[in-house]
Amino acid sequence: MDYRLFIATRYLRRKSREAFVHFSILTSILGIAIGVAALILVLGVMSGFSSSLKEKIAGSFASITISQRGPITNYERVIERTKNCLGKEIVGISPFIETQALFQSGNGISGGIVKGIDLEREIAVTNVKDWLKKKELDLSGNKIILGKELARSLGVKKGEKLRLISGLSGKGSDFIVSGFFESGLYATDSAYSFINLNKAQEEFALPGMATGIGVKTRNLLKSERSAQSLAHSLGKNYIVRSWLRENKILFAAIALEKRAMSIILALISLVAAFNIASSLMTMVYRKVKDIGILKSLGVTKKGIRMIFILKGMLIGVTGLVFGMGLGLFLAFLLEKYQFIKLPAFVYDLSYLPIKVQGSDLITISATVLVITFLATLYPAWKAGKLEPTEALRYE
């Protein structure tokens, strides 16, 4: 072991006449550990929140939506033109009719949205198949599938009749509830319902038409670029919107909040760094004799400085390790047991999600080590500046 590391390690050991210094060291370690654990949890929650929302929203809606100011009368030709434009970038494409409606049951009435879909095509665009049980994948005839929360507000069960009054035609028709879906998004589960596209065309007086076309692309992050290319190809008569543009404000706000929380919580580590500097300065003045002896034995100023830098770094690394362990343990408990519940109607999530990313751990570690290193520079410089004769004069 290098003599500088050996001496730095010895200086960390508790001695009865240096109880205050030892307490200061423990406080520094604890401060860094709490700061690191808090950063891991907060960044993990922000990442988990963003990721969960992104997965749920992306699974509920198409990557790109094509529409017109009125219904699309030749949607099959538009689909072919879309395929020719985007080619292999397309995963799935599905026409739909979507409109507001009133749902009336024997137990209540509620507003919502009815979406007429071609089930086989829709499965390739959204996660509708994952929201349903296999036996409930039935939209034949006048059957309707309701969001779980919408069904709860209407008080209907599977097999019961439901009257649907369309916002497009104003006409009311009876449907039979064939199943329920749960997407995980409260806004979707409390408002949406699905019927067969052909039935929707018949009910809403839109024969052979669609109000929109949903497209799922392979790379969600490139959907805006694909949407711009498609808009140019289809012309001004069509409105092409990307999922990314429709939701960019939400995820920009989450990203900004994540950065702000990181800066605020990093201040905890900064306060602990000042504590490290304070304990090192105290150590310098208490070790005047030791420094003088070391210098008289030939240890250079650089060697003395390195001893105190190593001591400070050992404090920082110890706090970092304890903080990492505590933060990851708490994150594991939070992810496994989900004991922090959220009101779903506010956050669209029923529990607090957490996703600890390796990049966040690297950033936290680097930040703590840099702050700790900077905190050791002045005390180390002060220790290296002492001359042997001056150091021994006080003994």
N, C-alpha and C positions, 0 to 999 in steps of 0.2 A: 504493500500500500504506500502511496506517495505520502511523504511526511506532512505536506500541507493538508491533505485530506484527513490524515490521522489526527492532527492537532485540531482541526475544525470539528471533527467528530467528538473529541474529548471535551471541547468547550460547550457542547450541547448537553453534557451530562450534568445532573443536578448535584449541587454542593450546598451544604447547609448554610454557609455564609453568603451564598449568592441566590437565595430564595427569590428575591425580587426579579433578578434577571431571568431565572428559570420560569417564573410566572409570566413574564413578558413574552418569552419564547412560546409558551403554551398558548397564550392569548393570540399570538400571531398565527400559529398553526390552526387554531380553532376558527379564526376569522377567515383565513383562506379556504378552509374546508367548508364552512357554511356558504361562502360566496360561490365556490365551485358547484356544490350540491344544488344551490338555488338556481344557478345558471343552467345546469343540466336539466332540471325539472321544467323551468320556464321555457327554454328553447325546445325541449322535447314536446311540451304541451302545444306550443305554437306550431311546430312542424306537424304534429299529429292532427291538430285542428285543421290546418290548411290541407293536409293530405287527405283526411277523411272527407272533408267537404268537397274537395276536387274529385275524388273517386265517386262520391254519391251524385254530385251534380252532373259530372261527365257521363255517368251511367244512366241518368234520367233523361238527358237531352242529347240530341244529335250534335256532332262536331260542327256541322255546317247546316244551316236551314235556308231553303230556297222558297220564296213566296212572291206573290204579286199583290197589287192593290185590290184585286178581285180574285176569284177562284182561278186556279190553273186548269184550263180546259184540255190541254194536250200534255198532261204530265208524263206520259210514257216517252214522248219525244224529248222532253226536257231531261228525263232520266238518261236517255241514250247520249244526249249531248254532254251531260255531266260526266258520264263514264268515259267518253272520248277525250274530255279535257283533263280529267284527273288520273285516269288510267289505273295503275296498280296502287295508287295512294288510297283508293276506296276500299273499305272493309265491307260496308253494307250501305244500301240506299232504300228508302221506303217512303211512299206517298202517304199523306194523312189528311184528315179533315178534323179541325179543332175549333170548338166554339164554346161559349159560355152557355150554361143551362141551369134549369131548376130541377131538383130531384125531390119528388114527393112520395113519401111512404105512409103507411098507416100510423106511424109514430112521430112523424115530423116532416119538415121541409127544409131544404138547404140549397144554397147556390154552389156552383162548382164549374168544372170544365169537363166536357165530354170529348174524347178523342177517338175518331174512327180510324182503325189501323188494319193493314194487311199483316196478320200475326206472323206469318213466315218471314216476311221482309223486315218487320219491326224488331224481331229477335236479333237480327244482325246489326241493328243500329243502337238500340238501348238495352238495358239489363232487365227488360220486362219478364223474360223467362226465369231469371233468378229470383224475382219477386213473388213468383207463383209456384204452387205445387203442380205437378204434372197433370193431375186429374182436373185442375181448375183452368187449364189452357183451352178453354172452349168459348169461342165467340160466334158460334154458328147461330143463324136466325136472329131472334130478338134477345139474345143473351147479353148481359153486361157484367163487367168486372169493376168493382169499386175499390178505392183506396181504403185502407183499414180504418183510418180516423173518420173518413166521410161516412162509411157504413155505420160506425159507432154513433155518430151524430144523428143519423137517420133511424137508428134502431132496427136495422134490417138483418135478416139471416139468409144464408144460402138457400136458394130455391124460392124465395119470396118475390112477390111482384113489386115493381117500382115504376112510378110514372115519371117520364122524362119530358120536360118542356124545353125545346131548343130556343136559343137566342137568335138563330138564323131564320128559322121559319115560323117560330111562335106556336108551332104545332106540338101537341102532347101525344105521347105514345107509351104503351106499357112494355116494360122489359122485365126479364127474369134474372135475378142475381145468380150468376154461375160461380162466383168466387170473389176472393179479396186479395189484394196485393199490399205489400209493405216494402217500400223502397228505402226507408231509413231517413228520408227527408220529410219533415212534417208538412211543408208547403205542398208537396206532391201527394202525400197520403191523405191529406184533409180536403183536397179539391178535385183530384183527377179521377176519371173513370174511362174505361175502354169499351168500345163496341166494334163490330165488324165494319170495315171500310165500305163494303157494298151496301150494308144496312144504313150507314151514315149518309151515303149518297142518296139513298131512297128517302130517308126521313127528312133530310135537310134540302131536298129538291136540288141536288147537285149531281145529276146523272153523268157518270164518266169523268167527274172532276175531283180536284183535291185543293185544299187551301194552302198546302205546303208540302215540301219534300225534305226529308231528313237524310243527311249524309254522315256516315261515320268514317273518319280518316285514320290511317295507321299511326300518325304522329300528331297527337293533340296540340302540341306546342307549335306546330307548323300549320295549324288549321286556318289561321288568319291569312297567311300567304296563299294557301290553297283557295280560300274564299275570294281573295282579290283576283286571282287568276280566273276563277270560275265566273265572277261577276263580269269581267272583261269579255269572256267567251260568250256568255248568254245575252249580254246587251242590257240596255237601260230599262227594258220592260220588266226585269226581274230584280227582286231585292234579295241579296245574298248576305247572310250574317253568320259570323263565326261564334262558336261557344266562347272562345277566348276573349273576344271583344265584349260580349254581353256580360261577362263576369270579371273583367279585369279590375274594376274598382274594388270589389270585395277582396280579391287576393292581393292587390297592391296595399290595401289597408292592413291586412294581416301581416304582410312582409314588413311594412313600416313599423307596426306595433312590436314585431319581433326584434327589429334593430333597436328600437327605443328601450325595450325591456333589457336587452343585452347591455346597453350602455349604462343604464341605471344600476343593474345588479353588478356590473364590473366595478362600480364604485366601492362595493364591499371589499373586493380584493385590493383595491387601491388603499383603503383605510388600513387593512391588514399589512400592506406594504410599508406604510408609515410606521406601524408598530414594529415591523422588522428593523427598519432604519433606527428607530429609537432604542431597541434592545441591543443592536450592534454598537451604537455610540456609547451606550452604558458599558458594554463589554470592553470597548476600546479603553475607556478610562479606568476600568477595574483591572485591566490586564497590562497596565503600563510597564510593570516590572517584567512580565513575561515577554513583552515585545522587546524591551531593552536587552534581555538575555539572549533572545533569538537573534537579534541584530549583532550582538557581540560575538555570537557563534558563527556569523557569516551569512545569515539569511538576508537576502536582498530586500529592498523596498517592494519589489514586484512580488516576492514570495510572501511577505507580510500581507500585502493587499489581497493576494489570492486566498490566503487562509480565511480572511473575513468574508470575502466574496463566496467562498465555498460554504461557509457556515450559513450565510443568508440563503444560499440556494438550497441547502439541505432543509432548512425550515420551510421554504416554499414548496419543494418537492414533497415533503412529508404532508403538508397541508393539502397539496394537490391530490396525492394518492388517497388520503382519507376522504376528501371531498368527492372524488370520483367514485369511490366505493359506496359512500352514503347515497350519492345522487342516483347511481345506477340501481342500487337496491330499492330505493323508494320508487324509481321509475318502473321497476319490475313488479312491485306490489300494486302500483296504480294500474298497470296494464293488465295484470292477471285478474285482480279482484274488482276493478272498476267501482271502487267504493265512493267515488265522488260523482254524484248524479247531477244532470243538467235538465232544466225544463226544455223539453223537446220543441215546444211551440216557439221558443225564443231562439235557440241555437241550432235547430234542425238535427241535433245529436242528443241522445239520451244519457250519455256518460262523457266524462272528460277523457279524450283520446290522448295518447302520448306516443311519440316516435323519436327515439334518440338516434341521431344521425352521426356517423363517424366524423364527418366534416366539422360538426359542432364541437365534438370532443377535442379534435385537433386544434380548433380555434381557441377554445377555452384554455387548453394546456399551454399553447404558445403565448397567449395573453398573460396568464398568471406568471409564467417563467420570465417573460420580458419585464413585467412590472416588478417582480422580485429582484431581478438582476439590477435594474435601475436603482432600486432602493438600497442596494448594497454598495454602490459606487462611492458615495461621499464618506461613509464610515470607513471603508477600506482605504480610501485615499488619505484620510486623517490618520489611520493607523500606520500606513507606510511612511508618512511624513515625519513621525517621531524619530528623534536621534537617540542612540544608545545612552549617551551621557545625560541627556535631558530626561529620558525615561527612568534611569536609575537614580537620579537626583532626589526623587521623592521617597526612596526606600531607605 
